[in-house]
Amino acid sequence: MDREESTRQQKVGRQIQKDISDIFLKEARHLVQGVMVTVSKVRVSPDLTFAKVYLSIFPFDKGETTLATLKENIPMIRYELGKRVRNQLRTVPEVAFALDDSLEYVDRIEKLIKA
């Protein structure tokens, strides 16, 4: 059962999406070197203590290794996120990364159509 997100959850999700994208560009650049990582969506729990961050990684074949590297560095990413949201949120949400394979799915469908 997929519940509708509240306006507050959506706002916090968009802010976290923007901040994590900025962290990947600046502080965590060494973690995503040679790979294009896009934060496609952020889902926040109703109590704002947990955020699931969906990442789109290109090239697709490096997705799993890049995701594993990012998961190993969650404490550093969460610390940087905390520095950015400390005035907006009471607690910094726990962060979990997940692979968003929708672009890979679209690419596969396009290849099948062209074939």
All heavy atoms as an XYZ file, in Angstrom:
935
protein
N       0.835     -1.171      0.000
C       0.000      0.000      0.000
C       0.886      1.243      0.000
O       1.639      1.493      0.936
C      -0.883     -0.028      1.243
C      -1.889      1.077      1.283
S      -3.186      0.692      2.456
C      -2.604      1.556      3.879
N       0.834      2.018     -1.066
C       1.671      3.188     -1.225
C       0.901      4.425     -0.780
O      -0.046      4.847     -1.435
C       2.100      3.308     -2.696
C       3.243      4.288     -2.878
O       3.948      4.540     -1.882
O       3.412      4.790     -3.994
N       1.288      4.976      0.355
C       0.597      6.150      0.872
C       1.102      7.405      0.176
O       2.263      7.505     -0.200
C       0.843      6.272      2.370
C       0.195      5.128      3.135
C       0.296      5.319      4.593
N      -0.163      6.667      4.931
C      -0.078      7.186      6.132
N       0.432      6.500      7.100
N      -0.508      8.405      6.385
N       0.222      8.368      0.045
C       0.573      9.652     -0.555
C       1.462     10.429      0.413
O       1.207     10.466      1.611
C      -0.708     10.436     -0.848
C      -0.508     11.652     -1.692
C      -0.100     11.344     -3.115
O      -0.485     10.271     -3.629
O       0.611     12.163     -3.706
N       2.511     11.057     -0.123
C       3.398     11.848      0.717
C       2.754     13.189      1.052
O       2.075     13.795      0.223
C       4.722     12.113     -0.008
C       5.634     10.930     -0.074
C       6.983     11.313     -0.662
O       7.036     12.191     -1.544
O       7.982     10.734     -0.240
N       3.001     13.659      2.268
C       2.494     14.973      2.658
C       3.316     16.065      1.964
O       4.396     15.810      1.427
C       2.582     15.139      4.175
O       3.941     15.234      4.570
N       2.795     17.272      2.001
C       3.506     18.398      1.402
C       4.863     18.588      2.071
O       5.861     18.858      1.407
C       2.669     19.690      1.539
O       1.387     19.451      0.970
C       3.327     20.843      0.832
N       4.904     18.432      3.380
C       6.165     18.576      4.123
C       7.172     17.509      3.679
O       8.336     17.804      3.476
C       5.891     18.468      5.626
C       7.126     18.512      6.485
C       7.572     19.917      6.735
N       8.641     19.934      7.724
C       9.742     20.647      7.589
N       9.907     21.421      6.555
N      10.678     20.618      8.503
N       6.734     16.269      3.525
C       7.619     15.200      3.068
C       8.168     15.528      1.672
O       9.344     15.310      1.397
C       6.880     13.871      3.013
C       6.650     13.222      4.354
C       5.786     11.992      4.204
O       4.565     12.095      4.173
N       6.415     10.840      4.111
N       7.318     16.023      0.803
C       7.752     16.355     -0.550
C       8.775     17.488     -0.540
O       9.785     17.428     -1.247
C       6.549     16.743     -1.413
C       5.626     15.583     -1.698
C       4.336     16.013     -2.393
O       4.129     17.184     -2.670
N       3.468     15.053     -2.669
N       8.544     18.503      0.280
C       9.482     19.633      0.365
C      10.834     19.188      0.912
O      11.879     19.555      0.392
C       8.912     20.751      1.241
C       7.828     21.551      0.567
C       7.333     22.662      1.485
C       6.239     23.461      0.816
N       5.739     24.534      1.699
N      10.789     18.397      1.969
C      12.027     17.894      2.562
C      12.752     16.984      1.561
O      13.975     17.062      1.406
C      11.752     17.159      3.896
C      12.979     16.423      4.390
C      11.267     18.158      4.946
N      11.991     16.162      0.840
C      12.585     15.289     -0.170
C      13.276     16.071     -1.270
O      14.386     15.728     -1.689
N      12.637     17.129     -1.743
C      13.263     17.962     -2.784
C      14.517     18.643     -2.272
O      15.513     18.755     -2.977
C      12.263     18.999     -3.304
C      11.230     18.409     -4.240
C      10.432     19.479     -4.965
N       9.714     20.378     -4.075
C       8.466     20.197     -3.650
N       7.783     19.134     -4.045
N       7.882     21.075     -2.856
N      14.487     19.104     -1.009
C      15.665     19.758     -0.434
C      16.821     18.761     -0.288
O      17.967     19.067     -0.620
C      15.319     20.376      0.927
C      16.458     21.152      1.549
C      16.868     22.345      0.715
O      16.021     23.079      0.206
N      18.163     22.540      0.559
N      16.526     17.560      0.178
C      17.557     16.532      0.319
C      18.104     16.159     -1.050
O      19.320     15.978     -1.219
C      17.002     15.309      1.076
C      16.754     15.676      2.539
C      17.950     14.118      0.975
C      16.040     14.610      3.344
N      17.230     16.054     -2.047
C      17.660     15.741     -3.416
C      18.653     16.791     -3.913
O      19.721     16.459     -4.442
C      16.438     15.688     -4.330
C      16.759     15.347     -5.767
C      15.493     15.244     -6.624
O      14.377     15.493     -6.152
N      15.666     14.879     -7.863
N      18.330     18.059     -3.707
C      19.208     19.153     -4.136
C      20.534     19.110     -3.374
O      21.612     19.246     -3.964
C      18.487     20.480     -3.898
C      19.246     21.701     -4.329
C      18.387     22.940     -4.051
C      19.179     24.145     -3.686
N      20.060     24.063     -2.570
N      20.461     18.902     -2.058
C      21.665     18.908     -1.233
C      22.580     17.722     -1.532
O      23.805     17.879     -1.604
C      21.297     18.925      0.253
C      20.707     20.264      0.686
O      20.972     21.277      0.009
O      19.975     20.287      1.695
N      22.016     16.537     -1.725
C      22.855     15.371     -2.024
C      23.478     15.507     -3.414
O      24.638     15.147     -3.611
C      22.063     14.060     -1.857
C      21.834     13.812     -0.364
C      22.810     12.874     -2.482
C      21.174     12.526     -0.015
N      22.755     16.069     -4.364
C      23.343     16.329     -5.681
C      24.533     17.268     -5.544
O      25.586     17.054     -6.171
C      22.309     16.962     -6.608
O      21.256     16.081     -6.861
N      24.379     18.294     -4.723
C      25.460     19.245     -4.485
C      26.649     18.571     -3.800
O      27.807     18.845     -4.124
C      24.926     20.401     -3.645
C      25.896     21.562     -3.583
O      26.357     21.995     -4.655
O      26.185     22.037     -2.464
N      26.371     17.673     -2.864
C      27.446     16.942     -2.178
C      28.222     16.092     -3.186
O      29.453     16.045     -3.157
C      26.873     16.070     -1.041
C      26.371     16.962      0.091
C      27.909     15.072     -0.529
C      25.519     16.254      1.123
N      27.511     15.420     -4.111
C      28.181     14.610     -5.125
C      29.053     15.475     -6.029
O      30.107     15.042     -6.490
C      27.177     13.839     -5.971
C      26.524     12.679     -5.262
C      25.357     12.130     -5.743
C      27.070     12.135     -4.118
C      24.755     11.062     -5.107
C      26.477     11.071     -3.467
C      25.313     10.534     -3.960
N      28.618     16.694     -6.294
C      29.397     17.591     -7.145
C      30.633     18.132     -6.446
O      31.663     18.353     -7.092
C      28.538     18.782     -7.592
C      27.597     18.536     -8.743
C      26.697     19.744     -8.952
C      28.373     18.241    -10.010
N      30.556     18.353     -5.143
C      31.642     19.030     -4.430
C      32.425     18.092     -3.515
O      33.529     17.693     -3.834
C      31.080     20.218     -3.651
C      30.507     21.274     -4.578
C      29.851     22.384     -3.826
C      29.246     23.384     -4.834
N      28.331     24.298     -4.193
N      31.840     17.733     -2.378
C      32.581     16.986     -1.357
C      32.849     15.531     -1.714
O      33.856     14.968     -1.337
C      31.848     17.043     -0.014
C      31.989     18.359      0.718
C      31.088     19.445      0.186
O      30.140     19.141     -0.552
O      31.335     20.619      0.518
N      31.937     14.882     -2.440
C      32.092     13.458     -2.731
C      32.469     13.203     -4.185
O      32.230     12.119     -4.717
C      30.806     12.714     -2.380
N      33.064     14.169     -4.818
C      33.438     14.030     -6.229
C      34.349     12.806     -6.448
O      34.215     12.105     -7.442
C      34.132     15.302     -6.709
C      34.699     15.175     -8.098
C      35.256     16.467     -8.581
N      34.185     17.105     -9.324
C      34.117     18.384     -9.571
N      35.034     19.187     -9.124
N      33.132     18.872    -10.270
N      35.244     12.552     -5.508
C      36.173     11.421     -5.647
C      35.451     10.064     -5.617
O      35.960      9.079     -6.128
C      37.239     11.478     -4.550
C      36.685     11.342     -3.168
N      36.013     12.367     -2.522
C      36.679     10.292     -2.317
C      35.632     11.951     -1.332
N      36.021     10.699     -1.173
N      34.257     10.014     -5.027
C      33.514      8.754     -4.955
C      32.824      8.399     -6.266
O      32.571      7.235     -6.541
C      32.456      8.821     -3.852
C      32.956      9.065     -2.438
C      31.784      9.195     -1.483
C      33.889      7.954     -2.001
N      32.491      9.406     -7.059
C      31.727      9.180     -8.295
C      32.547      9.528     -9.532
O      31.990      9.821    -10.584
C      30.401      9.980     -8.278
C      29.492      9.479     -7.184
C      30.653     11.464     -8.134
N      33.854      9.482     -9.416
C      34.729      9.856    -10.518
C      34.538      8.941    -11.731
O      34.511      7.726    -11.609
C      36.181      9.787    -10.053
C      37.052     10.815    -10.688
C      38.363     10.945     -9.930
O      38.828     10.005     -9.313
N      38.951     12.108     -9.998
N      34.373      9.559    -12.895
C      34.220      8.801    -14.125
C      32.820      8.254    -14.352
O      32.584      7.526    -15.304
N      31.895      8.588    -13.470
C      30.525      8.081    -13.560
C      29.570      9.262    -13.364
O      29.828     10.143    -12.552
C      30.260      7.019    -12.467
C      28.837      6.515    -12.526
C      31.229      5.869    -12.593
N      28.496      9.272    -14.142
C      27.490     10.312    -13.970
C      26.412      9.789    -13.022
O      25.734      8.805    -13.326
C      26.870     10.693    -15.313
C      25.941     11.884    -15.212
S      25.351     12.457    -16.791
C      24.011     11.308    -17.064
N      26.260     10.444    -11.874
C      25.279     10.047    -10.875
C      24.233     11.145    -10.756
O      24.571     12.303    -10.530
C      25.945      9.803     -9.502
C      24.908      9.446     -8.458
C      26.994      8.719     -9.603
N      22.978     10.765    -10.923
C      21.873     11.700    -10.815
C      20.948     11.238     -9.695
O      20.586     10.068     -9.635
C      21.073     11.748    -12.136
O      21.962     12.036    -13.206
C      19.990     12.800    -12.079
N      20.590     12.164     -8.826
C      19.619     11.857     -7.778
C      18.244     12.043     -8.404
O      17.799     13.151     -8.637
C      19.792     12.781     -6.554
C      18.782     12.428     -5.477
C      21.208     12.691     -6.011
N      17.577     10.933     -8.714
C      16.320     11.015     -9.453
C      15.106     11.246     -8.556
O      14.157     11.896     -8.959
C      16.115      9.767    -10.304
O      16.139      8.619     -9.507
N      15.146     10.722     -7.332
C      13.999     10.896     -6.433
C      14.436     10.618     -5.007
O      15.343      9.815     -4.772
C      12.875      9.940     -6.816
C      11.617     10.134     -6.006
C      10.451      9.437     -6.656
C       9.209      9.637     -5.860
N       8.419     10.785     -6.197
N      13.784     11.293     -4.077
C      14.026     11.045     -2.658
C      12.674     10.839     -1.987
O      11.767     11.658     -2.124
C      14.771     12.223     -1.985
C      14.927     11.975     -0.500
C      16.130     12.433     -2.626
N      12.527      9.724     -1.297
C      11.302      9.416     -0.539
C      11.637      9.564      0.941
O      12.608      8.966      1.426
C      10.858      7.979     -0.790
C      10.431      7.725     -2.209
C       9.088      7.834     -2.255
N       8.246      7.384     -3.285
C       6.964      7.676     -3.222
N       6.485      8.309     -2.203
N       6.178      7.313     -4.181
N      10.836     10.350      1.639
C      11.084     10.623      3.049
C       9.970      9.994      3.880
O       8.796     10.049      3.506
C      11.141     12.149      3.301
C      11.459     12.446      4.752
C      12.178     12.801      2.397
N      10.345      9.407      5.017
C       9.351      8.793      5.905
C       8.482      9.883      6.532
O       8.887     11.045      6.613
C      10.054      7.984      6.995
O      10.792      8.844      7.838
N       7.277      9.518      6.985
C       6.373     10.519      7.577
C       6.962     11.286      8.765
O       6.653     12.445      8.970
C       5.156      9.701      8.009
C       5.177      8.504      7.110
C       6.628      8.208      6.855
N       7.835     10.628      9.539
C       8.439     11.328     10.680
C       9.747     12.041     10.309
O      10.424     12.588     11.181
C       8.665     10.366     11.840
C       9.600      9.221     11.490
O      10.040      9.131     10.332
O       9.888      8.411     12.395
N      10.107     12.032      9.024
C      11.278     12.733      8.476
C      12.611     12.232      9.034
O      13.606     12.943      9.011
C      11.172     14.254      8.705
C       9.896     14.931      8.224
C       9.927     16.413      8.562
C       9.680     14.737      6.747
N      12.662     10.998      9.519
C      13.905     10.461     10.070
C      14.615      9.509      9.111
O      15.718      9.063      9.406
C      13.648      9.714     11.387
O      12.726      8.654     11.138
C      13.095     10.652     12.447
N      13.992      9.189      7.986
C      14.585      8.255      7.027
C      14.341      8.769      5.612
O      13.234      9.186      5.280
C      13.966      6.865      7.183
C      14.555      5.839      6.265
C      15.778      5.252      6.537
C      13.902      5.477      5.100
C      16.327      4.316      5.683
C      14.438      4.549      4.238
C      15.660      3.965      4.529
N      15.393      8.748      4.801
C      15.269      9.177      3.406
C      15.861      8.105      2.500
O      17.005      7.699      2.669
C      15.992     10.496      3.187
N      15.058      7.637      1.557
C      15.539      6.682      0.564
C      15.838      7.469     -0.699
O      14.952      8.109     -1.271
C      14.501      5.600      0.295
C      15.046      4.480     -0.563
C      14.187      3.252     -0.473
C      14.881      2.096     -1.171
N      14.107      0.878     -1.075
N      17.097      7.433     -1.116
C      17.577      8.235     -2.238
C      17.761      7.324     -3.441
O      18.555      6.377     -3.393
C      18.911      8.928     -1.871
C      19.409      9.773     -3.016
C      18.750      9.759     -0.612
N      17.030      7.604     -4.511
C      17.123      6.816     -5.736
C      18.127      7.470     -6.676
O      18.004      8.653     -6.991
C      15.751      6.699     -6.408
C      14.787      5.878     -5.601
C      13.939      6.468     -4.678
C      14.737      4.494     -5.740
C      13.063      5.709     -3.922
C      13.861      3.727     -4.997
C      13.033      4.339     -4.092
O      12.169      3.580     -3.338
N      19.115      6.689     -7.107
C      20.184      7.198     -7.952
C      20.124      6.564     -9.328
O      19.933      5.364     -9.468
C      21.546      6.887     -7.328
C      21.788      7.396     -5.912
C      23.111      6.859     -5.388
C      21.770      8.907     -5.877
N      20.327      7.394    -10.328
C      20.462      6.921    -11.694
C      21.942      7.049    -12.044
O      22.510      8.143    -11.947
C      19.604      7.780    -12.617
O      19.728      7.343    -13.931
N      22.564      5.944    -12.409
C      24.009      5.921    -12.641
C      24.290      5.550    -14.089
O      23.749      4.574    -14.606
C      24.697      4.938    -11.671
C      24.423      5.366    -10.224
C      26.192      4.856    -11.944
C      24.895      4.402     -9.184
N      25.139      6.361    -14.739
C      25.535      6.107    -16.125
C      27.044      6.142    -16.202
O      27.655      7.040    -15.643
C      24.931      7.180    -17.051
C      25.180      6.911    -18.495
C      24.374      6.033    -19.197
C      26.233      7.515    -19.153
C      24.607      5.776    -20.531
C      26.472      7.266    -20.480
C      25.659      6.396    -21.172
N      27.714      5.212    -16.811
C      27.217      4.069    -17.566
C      26.626      2.997    -16.634
O      27.033      2.852    -15.503
C      28.447      3.539    -18.294
C      29.613      4.044    -17.529
C      29.171      5.310    -16.857
N      25.638      2.293    -17.187
C      24.845      1.350    -16.397
C      25.676      0.218    -15.803
O      25.384     -0.257    -14.717
C      23.714      0.760    -17.245
C      22.834      1.801    -17.881
C      22.685      1.849    -19.250
C      22.173      2.744    -17.111
C      21.876      2.813    -19.831
C      21.371      3.705    -17.680
C      21.215      3.742    -19.055
N      26.722     -0.201    -16.516
C      27.522     -1.343    -16.039
C      28.326     -1.015    -14.779
O      28.782     -1.910    -14.084
C      28.430     -1.866    -17.150
C      29.380     -0.812    -17.696
O      29.070      0.392    -17.590
O      30.434     -1.198    -18.234
N      28.508      0.267    -14.460
C      29.232      0.647    -13.251
C      28.288      0.965    -12.093
O      28.721      1.421    -11.041
C      30.122      1.862    -13.539
C      31.260      1.564    -14.477
C      32.187      2.729    -14.576
C      33.358      2.373    -15.488
N      34.322      3.466    -15.544
N      26.997      0.725    -12.295
C      25.998      1.080    -11.298
C      26.188      0.394     -9.961
O      26.174      1.045     -8.916
N      26.371     -0.909     -9.983
C      26.482     -1.670     -8.732
C      27.731     -1.295     -7.937
O      27.675     -1.152     -6.715
C      26.463     -3.174     -9.021
C      25.129     -3.687     -9.536
C      23.989     -3.506     -8.557
O      24.211     -3.590     -7.333
O      22.869     -3.253     -9.019
N      28.870     -1.152     -8.623
C      30.103     -0.810     -7.904
C      30.043      0.608     -7.347
O      30.493      0.848     -6.226
C      31.344     -0.969     -8.817
O      31.167     -0.164     -9.989
C      31.546     -2.415     -9.220
N      29.487      1.540     -8.107
C      29.350      2.918     -7.627
C      28.397      2.974     -6.440
O      28.664      3.655     -5.445
C      28.851      3.845     -8.757
O      29.749      3.751     -9.865
C      28.761      5.283     -8.297
N      27.289      2.244     -6.529
C      26.328      2.201     -5.436
C      26.967      1.619     -4.168
O      26.765      2.139     -3.069
C      25.105      1.375     -5.842
C      23.928      1.396     -4.888
C      23.349      2.798     -4.754
C      22.852      0.436     -5.353
N      27.768      0.583     -4.322
C      28.453     -0.020     -3.169
C      29.423      0.978     -2.534
O      29.502      1.085     -1.305
C      29.192     -1.282     -3.601
N      30.147      1.733     -3.361
C      31.073      2.744     -2.852
C      30.328      3.827     -2.084
O      30.766      4.254     -1.014
C      31.861      3.393     -4.021
O      32.544      2.368     -4.739
C      32.846      4.417     -3.517
N      29.207      4.257     -2.625
C      28.419      5.294     -1.947
C      27.845      4.780     -0.633
O      27.815      5.506      0.363
C      27.304      5.797     -2.860
C      27.766      6.597     -4.079
C      26.589      6.904     -4.984
C      28.469      7.869     -3.664
N      27.402      3.525     -0.617
C      26.861      2.946      0.618
C      27.930      2.864      1.708
O      27.637      3.053      2.886
C      26.272      1.566      0.351
C      24.918      1.621     -0.335
C      24.355      0.236     -0.559
C      22.977      0.307     -1.208
N      22.408     -1.025     -1.450
N      29.174      2.583      1.317
C      30.268      2.528      2.291
C      30.542      3.899      2.891
O      31.046      3.999      4.010
C      31.549      2.015      1.623
C      31.525      0.559      1.263
C      32.724      0.154      0.414
O      33.649      0.975      0.233
O      32.732     -0.985     -0.072
N      30.230      4.964      2.144
C      30.532      6.326      2.578
C      29.301      7.094      3.055
O      29.320      8.327      3.093
C      31.215      7.083      1.431
C      32.607      6.557      1.189
O      33.522      6.870      1.923
N      32.762      5.729      0.166
N      28.236      6.391      3.438
C      27.022      7.046      3.921
C      27.295      7.952      5.132
O      26.757      9.058      5.177
C      25.912      6.014      4.217
C      25.286      5.562      2.897
C      24.842      6.583      5.132
C      24.215      4.500      3.042
N      28.138      7.557      6.098
C      28.366      8.475      7.234
C      28.919      9.839      6.805
O      28.464     10.872      7.300
C      29.370      7.717      8.110
C      29.138      6.284      7.775
C      28.776      6.258      6.327
N      29.852      9.867      5.864
C      30.414     11.129      5.391
C      29.360     11.941      4.634
O      29.232     13.153      4.830
C      31.618     10.856      4.482
C      32.337     12.108      3.983
S      31.727     12.852      2.458
C      32.098     11.608      1.257
N      28.561     11.272      3.805
C      27.520     11.960      3.035
C      26.449     12.501      3.981
O      25.991     13.641      3.826
C      26.924     11.007      1.975
C      27.997     10.649      0.938
C      25.699     11.619      1.312
C      27.641      9.507      0.017
N      26.090     11.731      4.989
C      25.079     12.172      5.956
C      25.594     13.357      6.785
O      24.850     14.280      7.105
C      24.694     11.015      6.869
C      23.550     11.352      7.785
C      23.009     10.112      8.476
N      21.929     10.487      9.355
C      21.984     10.353     10.680
N      23.028      9.810     11.258
N      20.967     10.744     11.413
N      26.881     13.345      7.105
C      27.487     14.466      7.831
C      27.398     15.740      7.000
O      27.021     16.805      7.498
C      28.938     14.135      8.185
C      29.693     15.300      8.761
C      29.480     15.702     10.080
C      30.606     16.007      7.994
C      30.163     16.779     10.610
C      31.288     17.092      8.522
C      31.067     17.472      9.828
O      31.741     18.554     10.351
N      27.752     15.650      5.724
C      27.679     16.813      4.837
C      26.227     17.274      4.674
O      25.960     18.470      4.619
C      28.286     16.496      3.468
C      29.790     16.274      3.489
C      30.580     17.509      3.909
O      30.115     18.640      3.660
O      31.670     17.355      4.480
N      25.301     16.323      4.586
C      23.885     16.666      4.498
C      23.439     17.394      5.764
O      22.700     18.378      5.703
C      23.044     15.400      4.285
C      21.536     15.592      4.191
C      21.175     16.416      2.954
C      20.844     14.242      4.146
N      23.920     16.931      6.911
C      23.582     17.559      8.183
C      24.029     19.005      8.258
O      23.329     19.860      8.814
N      25.196     19.317      7.696
C      25.673     20.696      7.686
C      24.752     21.592      6.859
O      24.623     22.773      7.141
C      27.102     20.767      7.130
C      28.123     20.145      8.063
C      29.549     20.535      7.775
C      30.036     20.223      6.402
N      31.494     20.390      6.237
N      24.094     21.012      5.846
C      23.224     21.804      4.973
C      21.799     21.958      5.514
O      21.164     22.974      5.286
C      23.179     21.176      3.581
C      24.471     21.350      2.821
C      24.465     20.473      1.577
N      25.515     20.791      0.657
C      26.796     20.462      0.794
N      27.173     19.805      1.868
N      27.689     20.796     -0.110
N      21.274     20.944      6.194
C      19.868     20.984      6.626
C      19.704     21.246      8.122
O      18.590     21.172      8.631
C      19.119     19.681      6.246
C      19.128     19.460      4.761
C      19.665     18.484      6.998
N      20.765     21.584      8.813
C      20.663     21.721     10.269
C      19.704     22.819     10.712
O      19.154     22.753     11.801
C      22.044     21.950     10.880
C      22.668     23.280     10.529
C      23.966     23.479     11.284
N      24.610     24.689     10.793
C      25.803     24.710     10.257
N      26.497     23.604     10.154
N      26.315     25.842      9.839
N      19.479     23.836      9.864
C      18.550     24.900     10.237
C      17.107     24.586      9.842
O      16.185     25.250     10.310
C      18.980     26.223      9.602
C      20.319     26.683     10.141
O      20.636     26.467     11.303
N      21.123     27.298      9.291
N      16.901     23.601      8.966
C      15.552     23.269      8.518
C      14.956     22.071      9.246
O      13.748     21.983      9.408
C      15.534     22.963      7.010
C      15.733     24.163      6.127
C      17.185     24.356      5.740
O      18.015     23.493      5.993
N      17.493     25.488      5.142
N      15.799     21.114      9.641
C      15.300     19.873     10.244
C      15.868     19.682     11.645
O      17.026     20.031     11.908
C      15.695     18.672      9.383
C      15.139     18.627      7.966
C      15.733     17.449      7.211
C      13.636     18.536      7.987
N      15.061     19.104     12.501
C      15.504     18.846     13.869
C      16.554     17.731     13.904
O      17.537     17.819     14.616
C      14.299     18.440     14.706
C      14.574     18.308     16.167
C      13.320     18.013     16.916
N      12.353     19.081     16.668
C      11.652     19.693     17.602
N      11.780     19.308     18.847
N      10.804     20.643     17.302
N      16.301     16.657     13.152
C      17.266     15.562     13.062
C      17.627     15.335     11.597
O      16.784     15.501     10.711
C      16.699     14.249     13.634
O      15.549     13.886     12.889
C      16.353     14.377     15.099
N      18.856     14.937     11.376
C      19.292     14.605     10.019
C      18.791     13.198      9.719
O      19.049     12.270     10.489
C      20.832     14.653      9.904
C      21.270     14.328      8.492
C      21.344     16.014     10.322
N      18.061     13.029      8.618
C      17.509     11.700      8.341
C      18.588     10.662      8.025
O      19.644     10.996      7.481
C      16.604     11.931      7.130
C      16.926     13.265      6.611
C      17.673     14.017      7.644
N      18.298      9.421      8.397
C      19.137      8.304      7.959
C      18.994      8.222      6.443
O      17.905      8.423      5.916
C      18.676      6.996      8.593
C      18.918      6.899     10.067
C      20.381      6.762     10.428
O      21.155      6.170      9.646
O      20.750      7.268     11.501
N      20.071      7.899      5.767
C      20.058      7.875      4.305
C      20.303      6.452      3.816
O      21.185      5.759      4.323
C      21.142      8.815      3.735
C      21.190      8.754      2.232
C      20.902     10.248      4.194
N      19.509      6.035      2.839
C      19.715      4.749      2.171
C      19.679      5.000      0.673
O      18.821      5.735      0.179
C      18.638      3.762      2.568
N      20.637      4.419     -0.037
C      20.701      4.593     -1.481
C      20.105      3.378     -2.180
O      20.282      2.240     -1.739
C      22.150      4.775     -1.947
C      22.762      6.061     -1.499
C      23.865      6.055     -0.668
C      22.246      7.279     -1.901
C      24.440      7.244     -0.252
C      22.805      8.467     -1.488
C      23.905      8.456     -0.661
N      19.406      3.632     -3.274
C      18.840      2.567     -4.103
C      19.075      2.942     -5.558
O      19.108      4.121     -5.911
C      17.359      2.396     -3.829
N      19.221      1.933     -6.378
C      19.462      2.147     -7.799
C      18.141      2.356     -8.517
O      17.221      1.561     -8.390
C      20.193      0.928     -8.375
C      21.008      1.112     -9.630
C      22.005      2.242     -9.488
C      21.747     -0.166     -9.959
N      18.048      3.460     -9.249
C      16.866      3.745    -10.071
C      17.210      3.305    -11.485
O      17.990      3.955    -12.172
C      16.534      5.233    -10.023
C      15.336      5.588    -10.868
O      14.601      4.671    -11.275
O      15.129      6.792    -11.120
N      16.632      2.193    -11.906
C      16.988      1.628    -13.205
C      16.000      1.999    -14.306
O      15.969      1.369    -15.354
C      17.144      0.113    -13.118
C      15.885     -0.564    -12.618
O      14.920      0.141    -12.283
O      15.885     -1.801    -12.572
N      15.221      3.043    -14.105
C      14.224      3.416    -15.114
C      14.879      3.866    -16.423
O      14.382      3.558    -17.503
C      13.289      4.496    -14.580
O      14.013      5.644    -14.220
N      16.018      4.576    -16.348
C      16.710      4.991    -17.576
C      17.279      3.792    -18.323
O      17.251      3.749    -19.555
C      17.821      5.985    -17.258
C      17.376      7.385    -16.873
C      18.582      8.240    -16.514
C      16.585      8.028    -17.983
N      17.790      2.832    -17.572
C      18.307      1.616    -18.199
C      17.174      0.852    -18.887
O      17.341      0.325    -19.983
C      18.972      0.737    -17.140
C      19.637     -0.488    -17.686
C      20.325     -1.300    -16.602
O      20.257     -0.921    -15.423
O      20.936     -2.317    -16.954
N      16.011      0.821    -18.254
C      14.844      0.160    -18.821
C      14.427      0.849    -20.120
O      14.164      0.185    -21.125
C      13.708      0.187    -17.796
C      12.423     -0.433    -18.280
C      12.285     -1.812    -18.384
C      11.342      0.360    -18.645
C      11.110     -2.384    -18.823
C      10.165     -0.200    -19.092
C      10.054     -1.575    -19.181
O       8.879     -2.134    -19.625
N      14.387      2.171    -20.130
C      14.029      2.929    -21.331
C      15.040      2.668    -22.445
O      14.666      2.464    -23.608
C      13.944      4.444    -21.015
C      13.855      5.271    -22.279
C      12.761      4.727    -20.112
N      16.321      2.648    -22.094
C      17.376      2.390    -23.079
C      17.213      0.999    -23.699
O      17.350      0.822    -24.906
C      18.747      2.518    -22.401
C      19.891      2.423    -23.390
O      19.843      3.161    -24.408
O      20.830      1.648    -23.129
N      16.901      0.009    -22.869
C      16.709     -1.351    -23.348
C      15.508     -1.439    -24.293
O      15.561     -2.086    -25.351
C      16.523     -2.294    -22.157
C      16.744     -3.746    -22.486
C      16.783     -4.652    -21.270
N      17.024     -3.972    -20.016
C      16.262     -4.138    -18.925
N      15.234     -4.948    -18.952
N      16.533     -3.507    -17.819
N      14.423     -0.770    -23.960
C      13.217     -0.768    -24.802
C      13.518     -0.102    -26.151
O      13.100     -0.613    -27.203
C      12.047     -0.041    -24.085
C      11.626     -0.810    -22.836
C      10.871      0.162    -25.029
C      11.080     -2.183    -23.079
N      14.242      1.014    -26.128
C      14.595      1.700    -27.373
C      15.440      0.805    -28.280
O      15.244      0.778    -29.503
C      15.337      3.001    -27.083
C      14.439      4.109    -26.627
C      15.203      5.398    -26.365
O      16.442      5.419    -26.481
O      14.539      6.400    -26.035
N      16.371      0.071    -27.693
C      17.207     -0.829    -28.485
C      16.368     -1.940    -29.096
O      16.599     -2.374    -30.229
C      18.329     -1.415    -27.639
C      19.429     -0.420    -27.360
C      20.523     -1.016    -26.507
C      21.588      0.004    -26.209
N      22.595     -0.497    -25.291
N      15.394     -2.447    -28.341
C      14.525     -3.506    -28.867
C      13.644     -2.994    -29.994
O      13.391     -3.712    -30.975
C      13.644     -4.072    -27.743
C      14.358     -4.931    -26.708
C      13.422     -5.263    -25.566
C      14.904     -6.190    -27.336
N      13.185     -1.761    -29.885
C      12.348     -1.180    -30.933
C      13.147     -0.958    -32.211
O      12.659     -1.213    -33.315
C      11.705      0.136    -30.434
C      10.669     -0.176    -29.376
C      11.071      0.912    -31.596
C      10.102      1.061    -28.684
N      14.395     -0.504    -32.073
C      15.240     -0.244    -33.239
C      15.684     -1.522    -33.921
O      15.973     -1.529    -35.114
C      16.460      0.572    -32.835
C      16.125      2.009    -32.510
C      17.346      2.774    -32.118
C      16.979      4.205    -31.742
N      18.152      4.949    -31.280
N      15.752     -2.617    -33.188
C      16.246     -3.879    -33.753
C      15.238     -4.536    -34.665
O      14.122     -4.262    -34.791
C      16.598     -4.829    -32.624
